């Protein structure tokens, strides 16, 4: 299905090429989804992107931006350096750019788009006060994560009967430790994961399975956990060290926060401009082309 944007036609093959170019990025954001669903999402994204590009191209031409050939040549050389050089271009592996003419048009269009973007994303500068307010509202973005250092004893299990026995074994081992036996010695003699004497190193949230993580983060330094079940079996966890989060001072991130908020504000202003172009445009689907 082709698209017609005002008087310009976007043929189905162009949409398919764009969808092909977007597929890998879309697939990464939709992990676990069926291939057909990813393809449909990539196709929809391709249509939206090509409509935007067509409207921007029309507006750029209406404004009659003049592009210096030296600037285009510089952009082409940079593109070639980043995409495998002339030999890679000659192989025609890129879904959208097959030859030098395609590349020249692409770079020229990109330069024109950038000028349009610069003009239509103009907005007020973000103040330090606004940056500080954002910083104060999102401490999670400017803090290091809490980290634990721990060891464990594991009794592996896969069948339910094995889980039942492993739970009894782990409970008995906990009693032995509470009775004075050495944790590391029991790791060496009794654990199904005795590598590094059961030492797991340093880890943060999201690194361990949920049940193990919940139990580990609930411990005090030096404390031994109650038996913990995971999909691997039953564990005893001993916490050695806890590193608390540290908040980066505002002064160290002020410039990055201002830059981020400024880019976000520019994007919002330009999106509003682009929405205005879409509202004025006539966009229809065309079959058989």
C-alpha positions as CSV (number, residue, x, y, z in Angstrom):
1,X,0.0,0.0,0.0
2,X,1.5,3.3,-1.1
3,X,0.9,6.7,0.5
4,X,0.2,10.1,-1.1
5,X,1.2,13.1,0.9
6,X,-0.3,16.2,-0.7
7,X,0.9,15.8,-4.3
8,X,3.9,13.5,-3.5
9,X,3.7,9.7,-3.8
10,X,5.5,7.4,-1.4
11,X,5.6,4.1,-3.2
12,X,5.2,0.8,-1.3
13,X,8.8,-0.2,-2.2
14,X,10.1,2.9,-0.4
15,X,8.1,2.0,2.7
16,X,9.3,-1.6,2.6
17,X,12.9,-0.4,2.3
18,X,12.5,2.0,5.2
19,X,10.8,-0.8,7.3
20,X,13.8,-3.1,6.5
21,X,16.2,-0.4,7.7
22,X,14.2,0.0,11.0
23,X,13.6,-3.7,11.7
24,X,16.6,-4.4,13.9
25,X,16.0,-1.4,16.2
26,X,12.3,-2.2,16.4
27,X,13.0,-5.9,17.2
28,X,15.4,-4.9,20.1
29,X,12.6,-2.8,21.6
30,X,10.1,-5.7,21.2
31,X,12.1,-8.6,22.4
32,X,10.0,-11.8,22.6
33,X,7.4,-10.6,20.2
34,X,6.6,-12.7,17.1
35,X,8.4,-11.7,13.9
36,X,5.1,-10.8,12.2
37,X,4.3,-8.3,15.0
38,X,7.7,-6.7,14.8
39,X,7.4,-6.4,11.0
40,X,4.0,-4.7,11.3
41,X,5.4,-2.2,13.9
42,X,8.5,-1.5,11.7
43,X,6.1,-1.0,8.7
44,X,4.0,1.5,10.7
45,X,7.0,3.3,11.9
46,X,8.4,3.5,8.4
47,X,5.2,5.1,7.1
48,X,5.2,7.7,9.9
49,X,8.9,8.5,9.3
50,X,8.4,8.8,5.5
51,X,5.4,11.1,5.9
52,X,7.4,13.3,8.3
53,X,10.3,13.3,5.9
54,X,8.1,14.2,2.9
55,X,6.4,17.1,4.8
56,X,9.8,18.3,5.9
57,X,11.2,18.1,2.4
58,X,8.2,20.0,1.0
59,X,8.7,22.7,3.6
60,X,12.5,22.8,3.1
61,X,11.9,23.3,-0.7
62,X,9.3,26.0,-0.1
63,X,11.9,27.9,2.0
64,X,14.4,27.3,-0.9
65,X,17.4,26.4,1.3
66,X,20.6,26.7,-0.6
67,X,23.1,23.9,0.1
68,X,26.8,24.4,-0.6
69,X,28.3,21.5,-2.6
70,X,31.4,21.5,-0.4
71,X,29.1,20.8,2.6
72,X,27.4,18.0,0.7
73,X,30.8,16.4,-0.3
74,X,31.9,16.6,3.3
75,X,28.8,14.9,4.5
76,X,29.2,12.2,1.8
77,X,32.8,11.5,2.9
78,X,31.7,11.2,6.5
79,X,28.9,8.8,5.6
80,X,31.3,6.6,3.6
81,X,33.8,6.5,6.5
82,X,31.0,5.4,8.9
83,X,29.5,2.8,6.5
84,X,32.4,0.9,5.0
85,X,33.6,3.2,2.2
86,X,32.9,3.1,-1.5
87,X,33.2,-0.7,-1.8
88,X,30.4,-1.1,0.7
89,X,28.3,1.4,-1.2
90,X,29.0,-0.4,-4.5
91,X,27.7,-3.7,-3.0
92,X,24.3,-2.1,-2.6
93,X,23.7,-3.6,0.9
94,X,22.2,-0.5,2.4
95,X,18.4,-0.7,2.1
96,X,17.9,3.0,1.1
97,X,21.2,4.2,-0.4
98,X,22.4,2.1,-3.5
99,X,24.7,4.5,-5.3
100,X,26.4,7.9,-5.3
101,X,23.3,9.7,-6.5
102,X,21.2,8.2,-3.7
103,X,23.9,9.3,-1.2
104,X,24.1,12.8,-2.5
105,X,20.3,13.2,-2.4
106,X,20.3,11.8,1.1
107,X,23.0,14.1,2.4
108,X,21.5,17.2,0.7
109,X,18.1,16.4,2.2
110,X,19.6,15.9,5.6
111,X,21.3,19.3,5.5
112,X,18.0,20.9,4.5
113,X,16.2,19.1,7.3
114,X,18.8,20.2,9.8
115,X,18.3,23.8,8.8
116,X,14.5,23.4,9.1
117,X,15.0,21.7,12.5
118,X,17.2,24.5,13.7
119,X,14.7,27.2,12.7
120,X,11.6,25.5,14.0
121,X,13.0,24.2,17.3
122,X,14.1,27.6,18.4
123,X,12.9,28.1,22.0
124,X,13.8,29.8,25.3
125,X,17.0,28.6,27.1
126,X,16.6,26.4,30.0
127,X,17.5,28.2,33.2
128,X,19.6,26.9,36.1
129,X,16.6,27.1,38.3
130,X,14.6,24.7,35.9
131,X,17.6,22.3,35.8
132,X,17.8,22.3,39.7
133,X,14.1,21.6,39.9
134,X,14.4,18.6,37.6
135,X,17.5,17.4,39.5
136,X,15.6,17.6,42.8
137,X,12.6,15.8,41.3
138,X,14.6,12.8,40.0
139,X,17.2,11.8,42.5
140,X,17.2,8.3,41.1
141,X,18.9,9.6,37.9
142,X,21.8,11.1,39.8
143,X,22.5,8.4,42.4
144,X,24.7,5.4,42.2
145,X,22.9,2.2,42.8
146,X,23.0,0.3,46.1
147,X,25.4,-2.6,45.9
148,X,25.8,-5.8,47.9
149,X,28.7,-8.2,48.4
150,X,27.5,-11.7,49.5
151,X,28.2,-15.4,49.4
152,X,25.8,-18.3,49.3
153,X,25.3,-22.0,49.8
154,X,23.2,-23.8,47.2
155,X,21.5,-27.1,47.1
156,X,20.3,-27.6,43.5
157,X,16.9,-28.9,42.5
158,X,14.8,-29.3,39.4
159,X,11.9,-31.7,40.4
160,X,9.5,-30.9,43.2
161,X,10.8,-33.9,45.2
162,X,14.3,-32.6,44.9
163,X,13.2,-29.1,46.1
164,X,11.6,-30.7,49.2
165,X,14.9,-32.5,50.0
166,X,17.0,-29.5,49.2
167,X,14.9,-27.3,51.6
168,X,15.5,-29.8,54.4
169,X,19.2,-29.9,53.6
170,X,19.5,-26.1,53.6
171,X,17.6,-25.8,56.9
172,X,20.0,-28.3,58.5
173,X,23.0,-26.4,57.2
174,X,21.6,-23.2,58.6
175,X,21.3,-24.9,62.0
176,X,25.0,-26.0,61.8
177,X,26.1,-22.5,61.0
178,X,24.0,-21.1,63.9
179,X,25.7,-23.8,66.0
180,X,29.1,-22.4,65.2
181,X,30.3,-24.2,62.1
182,X,32.2,-22.1,59.6
183,X,30.2,-20.8,56.6
184,X,33.1,-21.2,54.1
185,X,33.9,-24.7,55.2
186,X,30.3,-25.7,54.7
187,X,30.3,-24.1,51.2
188,X,33.3,-26.2,50.3
189,X,31.8,-29.5,51.7
190,X,28.1,-29.1,51.1
191,X,27.3,-26.5,48.4
192,X,26.5,-27.3,44.8
193,X,28.1,-24.0,43.9
194,X,31.4,-24.0,45.7
195,X,33.3,-21.9,43.1
196,X,35.1,-19.0,44.8
197,X,33.9,-20.4,48.2
198,X,30.4,-19.4,47.2
199,X,31.4,-15.7,46.9
200,X,29.2,-13.9,44.4
201,X,31.1,-10.6,44.3
202,X,29.4,-7.3,44.2
203,X,25.9,-6.9,42.6
204,X,23.1,-4.5,42.4
205,X,19.4,-4.8,41.8
206,X,18.3,-6.7,38.7
207,X,21.4,-9.0,38.6
208,X,20.0,-11.9,40.6
209,X,16.7,-13.8,40.4
210,X,13.9,-11.9,42.3
211,X,13.5,-14.2,45.3
212,X,17.3,-14.2,45.9
213,X,17.5,-10.4,45.4
214,X,14.7,-9.7,47.8
215,X,16.2,-11.8,50.5
216,X,19.7,-10.4,50.0
217,X,18.7,-6.8,50.1
218,X,16.7,-7.4,53.3
219,X,19.8,-8.6,55.2
220,X,22.0,-6.6,57.6
221,X,25.8,-6.8,57.1
222,X,27.1,-10.1,58.6
223,X,23.6,-11.6,58.8
224,X,22.7,-15.1,57.5
225,X,19.4,-15.4,55.6
226,X,16.6,-17.9,56.1
227,X,16.4,-20.6,53.4
228,X,15.6,-19.0,50.1
229,X,14.0,-20.8,47.1
230,X,14.8,-19.9,43.5
231,X,14.4,-21.8,40.2
232,X,17.9,-23.3,40.9
233,X,17.2,-24.8,44.2
234,X,17.5,-23.6,47.9
235,X,20.0,-21.0,49.1
236,X,21.5,-19.6,52.3
237,X,22.9,-16.1,51.8
238,X,25.5,-14.3,53.9
239,X,25.8,-10.6,53.4
240,X,29.4,-9.2,53.7
241,X,29.1,-5.6,52.7
242,X,26.5,-3.0,51.6
243,X,27.5,0.1,49.6
244,X,24.8,2.7,49.9
245,X,23.8,5.0,47.0
246,X,25.8,8.3,46.6
247,X,24.0,11.3,45.0
248,X,26.2,13.2,42.5
249,X,26.2,16.9,43.4
250,X,24.1,19.2,41.2
251,X,27.2,21.3,40.4
252,X,28.8,18.3,38.7
253,X,25.8,17.5,36.4
254,X,24.3,21.0,35.9
255,X,25.6,21.4,32.4
256,X,24.4,17.9,31.3
257,X,20.9,18.5,32.9
258,X,20.6,21.8,31.1
259,X,21.6,20.3,27.8
260,X,19.2,17.4,28.2
261,X,16.2,19.6,29.1
262,X,17.1,22.0,26.3
263,X,17.1,19.2,23.7
264,X,13.8,17.9,25.1
265,X,12.3,21.3,24.9
266,X,13.5,21.7,21.3
267,X,12.0,18.3,20.4
268,X,8.7,19.3,21.8
269,X,8.6,22.6,19.9
270,X,9.6,20.9,16.6
271,X,7.0,18.1,17.1
272,X,4.3,20.7,17.5
273,X,5.5,22.3,14.3
274,X,5.4,18.9,12.5
275,X,2.0,18.2,13.9
276,X,0.9,21.5,12.3
277,X,2.2,20.4,8.9
278,X,0.4,17.1,9.2
279,X,-2.9,18.7,10.1
280,X,-2.7,20.9,7.0
281,X,-1.6,18.0,4.7
282,X,-3.7,15.6,2.7
283,X,-2.4,12.1,3.5
284,X,-4.1,9.2,1.8
285,X,-3.4,5.5,1.1
286,X,-3.1,4.5,-2.5
287,X,-3.4,0.9,-3.7
288,X,-1.9,-0.7,-6.8
289,X,1.3,1.5,-7.1
